[in-house]
Amino acid sequence: MSAENTRLKEDKERHKHWKKWGPYLTERQWGTVREDYSPDGAAWENVTHEDAKSKAYRWGEEGIAGISDHQQRLCLSWAFWNGKDPLIKERLFGLTGNQGNHGEDVKEIYYYLDSTPTHSYMKMLYKYPQEEFPYQKLIDENGRASKLQDEYELIDTGIFDEDRYFDIFIEYAKIDSEDIISIVTVHNRGPEAAKLTLMPTAWFRKTWFTGHEPFMPRITKIDEHTAKAFSPKTGNYIFTFCSNKDLLFCDNETNREKLYGIPNERKYTKDGINDFIVSGDRSRLNPANTGTKVAAVYELEIPAGGKKSIKMRMQHRQEENALDACRENMDLRKKEADEYYDAIQKRVTDPDLRSIQRQAYAGMMWSKQFYYYDVERWLEGDAGRYSPPAQRKSGRNHNWRHLQNYDIISMPDKWEYPWYAAWDLAFHCIPIARIDSEFAKNQLLLLLNEWYMHPNGQIPAYEWNFSDVNPPVHAYAVQRVYQIDKKVNGGKGDQEFLERAMHKLMLNFTWWVNRKDSEGKNIFEGGFLGLDNISLFDRNHAQHYQGKLEQADGTSWMAMFSLNMLRIALDLCEFNKVYQYSATKFLEHFLYIAGAMNNISSEHISLWDDEDNFFYDIFHLKGKDPKKLKVRSIVGLIPLFAVEPIREDLFEKLPEFKKRLDFFLSEKPKLAALVSSWIQPGYDKRRLFSLLRGHRMKSVLQKMLDSDEFLSEYGIRSLSKYHKDNPYTLKISGETLSIKYTPGEAETRMFGGNSNWRGPIWFPINFLIIESLKKFDFYYGGDFSIEYPVRSGNFMTMDIIAKELSLRCMKIFMRDENGHRPMFGKNQKFQEDPHFKDHILFYEYFHGDTGKGLGASHQTGWTGLVAEMIHKYYKTSEVNHDVVTPLFRS
C-alpha cells in the first residue's frame, strides 16, 4: 500500500483527518448568487471584481491557489503585484455574463498541475504579466465584439509576446494532516531583470457578524517572521515565513465608506493591505500588528531567466527552524504522489497521455470548493444586520427554504461555475472514483440528502435556479461509481452506499413521473435539460408559442433512468432478494416508456420518424396537428443511452423477477417486440433491454458515424453538420425560427449565450455514447459490425468503434504530427512555447471541426472524463497500445 493509499485509509476510518485542509477556496466569490443582495437579482452587478477587494463576503472566500480548512474558517492564499497594476492580484479577473460577447469568462492563464486525493501534495502554475494587467482593454475589446466573433483573451492582448511575465509555481505538501508547507517558485521568463511583490496571505472568513461567534478571531504578530491565528473554533495555527520585509495586518471587514458611502464599522478594512502596497497608505494598516487578515511581504528582484523561491509553513505549535526541512518534505510528498499515480496509470504507456490524464485528475482535485448556502437565512437576512430586499422572498430560489449547503463539493469550474451543478457533478464522480472512490460516493449521496433534495423529490440543479431541470443521470453515476468502487475493493460492493442512494433516487424518479409527465403518457418534457440552446427556442418556455413540447431526449433520459434503477436493484439483490420487486417495477416502467415513444397516447404519433430514420421532438401547437421538429441533434442520439445487457443466469437466482418478466412479456407482446432482441440470447448468454431494435439502432448509428453529419475528427458533434447547408426553419405564431450547424461559439443569446449545443463536441454526451456502444457490444459480441466511418467500406464491432471514438476525443489534447494540440487552435504561443505547450486546459466544449477548446477553460469536471476514457482505452490486453500515434496521423 502506497503512502497516499495509507492516508486515504486513515481518513476514511477517521483515524486522521487528512482532507481537513485542501484547495477549498473558490476562484470567484464576487458575482455569485449567494453574495447578491440586490432587489432585482442582478448578481453580476451587485458585487463586482472592483468591489471584491473591499467587500467582506457572507458565504465564502476566494483566492489564487487558495487553501482552507473544510469549514473555511481560516484561509491561506497568494497575492502578487508587479509594481504597475492599479490593484494587487489577490483574485482572478474575468468578464461578467453581460460584459463578454459569449457570456462570463475568466481572463487569466493558470493551470492545475498536480494533486493527490488527500492534497498531501499539490501544484499549480499562475502566469502573471510584468506589464500592467490589461483589465480595461479586455473589457473594451470584448464589449466591441459581436457574437459572431471569438472571445478576446488575455493572450490576444500581446502582453506575453516578449515573454515579459512571471511563471509562478505554487506547491503545497502536508507533513501531517494540519502541518502544511508551501513553496512558491517564481521564474522570470523575460529578457530583463524584473521586480515582483509576493504576499502569502492568511485570514479568517467573516463569521462573527452572524451571532454564532462569541469571540472574534485574531491573527497576531509573534516576531518578524511569525504570526499566530486563533479562534475558539480552530485553536492556534502558527504561520512561519522565511525572511520577509514586513508583516501587514488589517481586518476582513467591508470598506463600507468606499463601497456605500456610510461609516465603517472598523478602521482597518479588508483592502488595507492592497492600499498600502499600491499607494503606500500605511494608515489603512493596524499598527498594533493584529487583525483578522495578515500578509507577509516579499519584494523580489529576479534576473532575466532566473528564479527565486519563498517558503512558509502552517502548524499548530511554534517550532524552531520550522522551515529547514521544507524542500526535503516537499520532494518526499511529490515522490509519493508519483508512486500513487504510477499504480493507477500502470497500463497507460504513452507519456503524453499519462501527463494529460494526471493533469485531468489534478484539475478535479483542485476544483473542490467549500460551498455554503443557507437559503432561508439568505432570504430572511441575519439578525441585527441589514434586511434583504422584500422582492427576494418571492424571487430566486424562494421555494428552496429547506436547502442548507455547508460542504466540500466538486465544482464544474471554480471561476466560471463556482457552484455545483447536479448533472455535472454526476459525471465528475466517475473519473474521481478511480483515485478516491470514497469522495465520489459521498458526493453522490450529498445531493440526495434531505437538506439538499427538495421534499418533493427534486434534486437541486444549480444556484441560479435550483428548480431548473438537469438530465436524470444521478442513478447512472451511482451505478458506475458502485462498480468502479467494487473493483477497487477487490470485488466487494458497498451495499450501504447503493441502498442509501437507491431509496432517495426512487423519490427523485417519482418526482420526474409526477412533474414531467403531467398527463401520464410516459412521454416527458423537462425543459432545456442542460442542453441550453440545442433547440429552435427556449424549451423551458414552449408555452410562449401557445404550445407543448414532447421531448425525445427527456423521454429517453427517463428510459435510461429506469434501466439504471433496474440495474441498481439487481445489484442489490446480491445482498437482499427483496429488491427483485423493485427491479420489476423499473423494468415495466421502461417498457411503457418504450411503447409510448412509438405510439403516444395510442394516437399513432411516434417520436421516431420513418422517413428520416431518426428521433425528433414533437411540438403540439394549440388547434393544429402535432409537428415533428426535424432537427438532427443529439436529442435524437440520446435514445442510444437507454440500454442494459443482463446475464441470463441472473434470472435463475431471482425467480419472482423472472416470473413477472415472463408474464409481462407474454401479456404485452407489442411492448416486448419494442425491446431490442430480448427473446434472443446474445453473447455469453446475455439478454438486452434497449430502446433501439436492430434496424433503428443501425439507422441512428449510420447518421452518428457519418462525417457529413455527427462524426467529427474529435468526437461526436452536438448537431449534425447536415444543417450547415440545410438550416432548419419553422414559423410559429408569426415568428420565424431557425437553427443551423454552428461548430464554435454560440451565435444566439439563449440562456445567456455562454455555451453552444449547435455543433461543438461535449464530453459528457460523447462519454455516454461510448459507454452505450460498449453495452451493445456486451450483447452482440463480435457477431455485429457496422460501417465506420460511413462510406469507408470498413466494418467494425461496437467495441472497436467505442475505442475509436474515445481516441478521437483523446486526440483533442494530444500532440499531432506537428507537435500541436488541437485544443489550442492556431495560438502559436500555446502550441510551441516550451513554457506553455505541455500544460493542458480542460475546456467546457470543443469546436466541432477543429477540436479547439471553447467556453470555460477550466471545466475539468466533466471534460475530465477524458481521464476515464484513457483508463478504459488501455484497460484490456486486446488493445494495441502502439496504435495511438499512428491513428492520430491517419
Buried (B, 14 or more C-beta within 10 A) or exposed (E): EBBBBBBBBBBBEEEBBBBBBBBBBBBBBBBBBBBBBBEEBEBBBBBEBBBBBBBBBBBBBBBBBBBBBBBBBBBBBBBBBBEEBEBBBBBBBBBBBEBBBBBBBBBBBBBBBBBBBBBBBBBBBBBBBBBBBBBEBBBEBBEEBEEEEBBBBBBBBEBBEEBBBBBBBBBBBBBEBBBBBBBBBBBBBBEEEBBBBBBBBBBBBBBBBBEEBEEEBBBBBBEEBBBBBBBEBBEEBBBBBBEBEBBBBBBBBBBBEBBEEEEBEBEBBBBBBBBBBBEEEEEBBBEEBBBBBBBBBBBBEBEEEEBBBBBBBBBEEBEEEBBEEBBEBBEBBBEBBBEBBEEBBEBBEBEBBBBBBBBBBBBBBBBBBBBBBBBEBBBBBBEEEEEBBEEBEEBBBBEBBEBBBBBBBBBBBBBBBBBBBBBBBBBBBBBBBBBBBBBBBBBBBBBBEEEBBBEEBBBBBBBBBBEBBBBBBBBBBBBBBBBBBBEBEEEEBBBEBBBBBBEBBBBBBEBBBEBBBEEEBBBBBBBBBBBBBBBBBBBBEBEEBEBBBBBBBBBBBBBBBBBBBBBBBBBBBEEEBEBBBBBBBBBBBBBBBBBBBBBBEEEEBBBBBEEBBBBBBBBBBEEEEBBBBBBBBBBBBBBBBBBBBBEEEBBEEBEEBBEBBEEBBEEBEEBBBBBBBBEEBBBEEBBBBBBBBEEBBBBBBBBBBBBBBBBBBBBBBBBBBBBBEEEBEBEBEEEEBEBBBBBBBBBBEBBBBBBBBBBBBBBBBBBBBBBBBBBBBBBBBEEBBBBBBBEEEEEBBBBBBBBBBBBBBBBBBBBBEEEBBBBBBEBEBBBEBEBBBBBBBBBBBBBBBBBBBBBBBBBBBBBBBBBBBBBBBBEEEEBEEEBBBEBBEE
